[in-house]
Amino acid sequence: MNQSLEVLIEILKTITLVSILYVWVVRYKNIQNEFDQYNLPKWVRDFVGILKISFALMLQSSENIIIVLGSAGILLLMSAAVFTHFRVKNKLYKMLPALSLFSISLMILIYTL
């Protein structure tokens, strides 16, 4: 496979992990406020956080099946996030992080398969 493509995918995996950890650990208060605004229960917020961090960590694996599971999991969660943004009629700029992670995860999934 093309060496530069492999490097790009590794960079995307790292960006995904760092961004998810930043949002769900460092900026957790913002997540709490966001989920409150969407009238979602606290257990849903915490479950989504556990899944996101777990899936992002899976991307760092050397096993392709684990990477596929991680990227597919993030795709599913980002699909739900975009749906939620549409449901509450958020502006496009609020959807961009979810759309970006969706796109990155799709690239990782396609490359890994």
C-alpha positions as CSV (number, residue, x, y, z in Angstrom):
1,M,0.0,0.0,0.0
2,N,1.1,3.6,-0.5
3,Q,3.3,4.7,2.3
4,S,1.9,8.2,2.5
5,L,-1.6,6.8,2.7
6,E,-0.6,4.7,5.6
7,V,0.9,7.7,7.4
8,L,-2.2,9.7,6.7
9,I,-4.5,7.0,8.2
10,E,-2.2,6.8,11.3
11,I,-2.5,10.6,11.7
12,L,-6.3,10.4,11.3
13,K,-6.4,7.7,14.0
14,T,-4.4,9.9,16.4
15,I,-6.5,13.0,15.6
16,T,-9.6,11.0,16.4
17,L,-8.3,9.8,19.7
18,V,-6.9,13.1,20.8
19,S,-10.1,15.0,19.8
20,I,-12.4,12.6,21.5
21,L,-10.3,12.6,24.7
22,Y,-10.1,16.4,24.7
23,V,-13.9,16.8,24.3
24,W,-14.9,14.0,26.7
25,V,-12.3,14.6,29.4
26,V,-11.0,18.1,29.3
27,R,-14.2,19.8,28.1
28,Y,-16.6,17.4,29.9
29,K,-18.6,20.3,31.3
30,N,-19.5,21.4,27.8
31,I,-20.7,17.8,27.1
32,Q,-22.9,17.9,30.2
33,N,-24.5,21.2,29.1
34,E,-25.0,20.0,25.5
35,F,-26.7,16.7,26.6
36,D,-28.9,18.7,29.0
37,Q,-29.9,21.1,26.2
38,Y,-30.9,18.1,24.1
39,N,-33.0,16.7,27.0
40,L,-31.0,13.4,27.0
41,P,-30.6,11.4,30.2
42,K,-27.3,11.4,32.1
43,W,-26.9,7.7,31.6
44,V,-27.0,8.2,27.8
45,R,-24.3,10.8,28.0
46,D,-22.1,8.7,30.1
47,F,-22.7,5.6,27.9
48,V,-21.9,7.5,24.7
49,G,-18.7,8.9,26.3
50,I,-17.6,5.4,27.3
51,L,-18.3,4.1,23.9
52,K,-16.6,7.0,22.1
53,I,-13.4,6.7,24.2
54,S,-13.4,2.9,23.8
55,F,-13.9,3.1,20.0
56,A,-11.2,5.7,19.7
57,L,-8.8,3.5,21.6
58,M,-9.6,0.6,19.4
59,L,-8.3,2.6,16.4
60,Q,-4.9,2.4,17.9
61,S,-4.8,-1.4,17.7
62,S,-2.5,-3.4,15.4
63,E,-5.4,-5.8,14.7
64,N,-7.5,-4.9,11.7
65,I,-10.7,-6.4,13.1
66,I,-10.4,-4.2,16.2
67,I,-9.8,-1.1,14.0
68,V,-12.8,-2.0,11.9
69,L,-15.0,-2.3,15.1
70,G,-13.7,1.0,16.4
71,S,-14.2,2.9,13.2
72,A,-17.7,1.4,12.7
73,G,-18.6,2.2,16.2
74,I,-17.6,5.9,15.8
75,L,-19.5,5.9,12.5
76,L,-22.7,4.7,14.2
77,L,-22.3,7.3,17.1
78,M,-21.6,10.1,14.7
79,S,-24.7,9.2,12.6
80,A,-26.7,9.4,15.8
81,A,-25.1,12.7,16.7
82,V,-25.9,14.2,13.3
83,F,-29.5,13.0,13.5
84,T,-29.8,14.6,17.0
85,H,-28.4,17.9,15.6
86,F,-31.0,17.8,12.9
87,R,-33.7,16.9,15.3
88,V,-33.0,19.9,17.5
89,K,-32.5,22.1,14.5
90,N,-28.9,23.1,15.2
91,K,-27.0,25.2,12.7
92,L,-24.5,23.5,10.4
93,Y,-21.4,24.8,12.4
94,K,-22.6,22.8,15.4
95,M,-22.8,19.6,13.3
96,L,-19.3,20.0,11.8
97,P,-17.4,18.1,14.6
98,A,-19.8,15.1,14.2
99,L,-19.6,15.3,10.4
100,S,-15.8,15.5,10.5
101,L,-15.4,12.5,12.8
102,F,-17.9,10.6,10.6
103,S,-15.8,11.3,7.5
104,I,-12.5,10.4,9.3
105,S,-13.9,7.2,10.6
106,L,-15.3,6.3,7.2
107,M,-11.9,6.8,5.7
108,I,-10.2,4.7,8.3
109,L,-12.8,1.9,7.9
110,I,-12.5,1.9,4.1
111,Y,-8.7,1.8,4.3
112,T,-8.7,-1.0,6.9
113,L,-11.1,-3.2,5.0
